[in-house]
Amino acid sequence: MSENMVNLPDSLYEDYSKLKLTSPSNASSSSSAPPPRLSVVAHPTVEMIIQWVCDIHKPKSYMSDFALHNLAYHRNDFEFLPSLLWESKNTVYIMLQEVFEAYRHLAGHISLRLFPHPLNPLRVYNVLLLFQSMACHPDTSRQFLRAKMPNYFYPLMDTGLIDKRDECMRLAALGVIAHMLKASEDGAVNRYLMESGVVGFCVKPIEFGSTETKKVALYILDKIMSTDQGLYYCCVLADRFYVIDELLKKVLFYLSNMVRPPSSLFSLVTGCYVKLSQNSRARNGIRRYTPFLLFDGTFSRLYAEDPVAANNRIQLLQNLDN
C-alpha cells in the first residue's frame, strides 16, 4: 500500500467543526429562536487558548460551546494543546460527559427525567476532534492508551443509525482510533485494539456508514493486519476471517454500484485482501469463497487508473497461486 494510504489525510476528520447544526429542541420548535452562531477566532493567542480550556468547565453555556468550537478548529495550530487538555484538572472528565450524553441519545433514552439536556451534536463532534489530537500527540498518546480511552468511543462506532448527525459522530469516533494507529510505533495500540475487539466495532461502520466512514474503518482493519500478530488475530478463528471477508465483499458491492467509485477505498479493499492472502488459512478461505468482483472486469477502470490497486491485484493472484 502506498504511503499516502498508510497515512490517511487529516481532511477525513476535519469537517465536523464546520457543520452548522442545531440541537433537537431548537430544531423541533419553529417558535424558539435559533442558537447564536459560533464564530471562529482567526488568530488566537496562547492566553486565549488557555482561557478557552477554562471555559470548557462551564457546561451548557455559550462560552463553553464557543471554547470547544474554537479549540477544535485550531487543534492543529498549537503544539501544547493536547497536553494542556489532558493535564488540566477535570477537563478530560468534562469532555467525556459529552460522549456519555451521546450514548443516551443513541440508545433512545431521551426524556426530561433521564436526559434533561438535549444532545448538542456540535459539542460532541468538537470534543471528538480534540480527543483525536490527544490520541496522536507524542506527549499524550501513551497516556491516552494507558487510560484505555478507546473503550469510550466504541459505542459511538457500534451503531446502525444513518442520520447525518449520528453518521458524523460515528466517523469522528472512528477518527480517534485511526489517529491512535497513526501515532503507534511499537505495536502497543494494535495489541490493545485487538484485545478490546476493535474488529467487531468496525462492522456497523462498514455496513451502514458513508464512503468516508467505510474508508476509515477499513484503514483500521488494514493497520491491524499490517503486523504479524494482527494478521494472526484476524485469521486464527474462522468466524473472524469470514466476518472480515464478508465486510470486504460488501464494500466491493457498494463500489460496484457507484458511477465513480473512489480509488482510495478500492485500494484499501485490495490491500486488505493481499494481507489476508499472506496467511495460509485465510488464503484457502479466499480460494474457496473468491471475491469475483475483483477479477471479473467490474473494476477494470480503477485498475488502469490506480497503480496501487493494480499491484495489489497482481500480488493477490500470486499469493493465491502459491
LINCOR-V854430 format. One record per pair of residues at least 12 apart in sequence whose C-alpha atoms are under 7 Angstrom apart, sorted by the first residue. I is the first residue (numbers start at 1). GAP is how many residues later the second one is. D is the distance in Angstrom with one decimal. If there is no record, write none. Layout:
# LINCOR-V854430
I,GAP,D + I,GAP,D
This chain:
# LINCOR-V854430
1,270,6.3 + 1,307,6.3 + 2,306,6.6 + 7,175,6.8 + 12,200,6.9 + 13,159,6.3 + 13,162,6.2 + 16,109,5.9 + 16,152,6.9 + 17,52,6.5 + 17,55,6.7 + 17,56,6.4 + 17,105,6.9 + 17,108,6.6 + 17,109,5.8 + 21,101,6.5 + 23,95,6.6 + 23,96,6.1 + 23,97,5.0 + 23,98,6.8 + 24,94,6.3 + 24,95,6.9 + 25,93,6.5 + 38,28,5.9 + 40,30,5.7 + 41,29,6.8 + 52,15,4.6 + 53,14,6.9 + 53,32,7.0 + 55,12,6.2 + 56,12,6.6 + 57,34,7.0 + 57,37,6.9 + 65,58,6.5 + 68,55,6.9 + 68,58,6.0 + 68,59,6.9 + 69,57,6.0 + 72,54,5.4 + 72,57,5.9 + 72,58,5.7 + 75,55,6.7 + 75,58,6.8 + 82,51,6.1 + 82,52,4.9 + 82,55,6.8 + 82,58,6.8 + 83,56,6.4 + 83,57,6.1 + 95,32,6.1 + 98,26,5.8 + 99,25,6.4 + 101,18,6.7 + 102,17,6.7 + 103,52,7.0 + 105,14,6.8 + 121,44,6.6 + 125,44,6.2 + 125,47,6.6 + 128,44,6.0 + 128,45,6.4 + 129,43,6.8 + 131,45,6.5 + 132,43,6.6 + 132,44,4.5 + 132,47,6.0 + 135,41,6.4 + 135,44,5.9 + 135,45,5.0 + 136,43,5.3 + 136,44,5.2 + 136,46,6.8 + 136,47,4.9 + 150,27,6.7 + 153,20,5.5 + 154,47,6.3 + 156,13,6.5 + 156,14,5.4 + 156,17,6.3 + 157,13,4.8 + 157,16,6.2 + 157,17,6.5 + 157,44,6.3 + 157,48,6.4 + 158,43,5.4 + 158,46,5.8 + 159,45,6.1 + 160,44,5.8 + 160,48,5.8 + 162,46,6.7 + 167,42,6.6 + 171,42,5.3 + 174,42,6.6 + 174,43,6.7 + 175,41,7.0 + 178,38,7.0 + 178,42,6.0 + 190,34,5.9 + 199,22,6.8 + 202,15,5.6 + 205,12,6.5 + 206,41,6.8 + 215,50,5.5 + 218,50,6.5 + 219,49,6.8 + 222,50,5.6 + 225,50,6.5 + 235,46,6.9 + 235,47,6.0 + 241,41,6.9 + 248,21,6.1 + 249,42,6.5 + 252,41,6.9 + 256,42,6.8 + 263,39,6.3 + 263,43,6.7 + 267,41,6.5 + 267,42,4.9 + 270,39,6.3 + 270,42,5.8 + 270,43,6.7 + 271,41,6.0 + 273,43,7.0 + 274,38,6.3 + 274,41,6.6 + 274,42,5.0 + 277,39,6.6 + 277,42,6.0 + 277,43,6.7 + 278,41,6.7 + 283,37,6.4 + 287,33,6.9
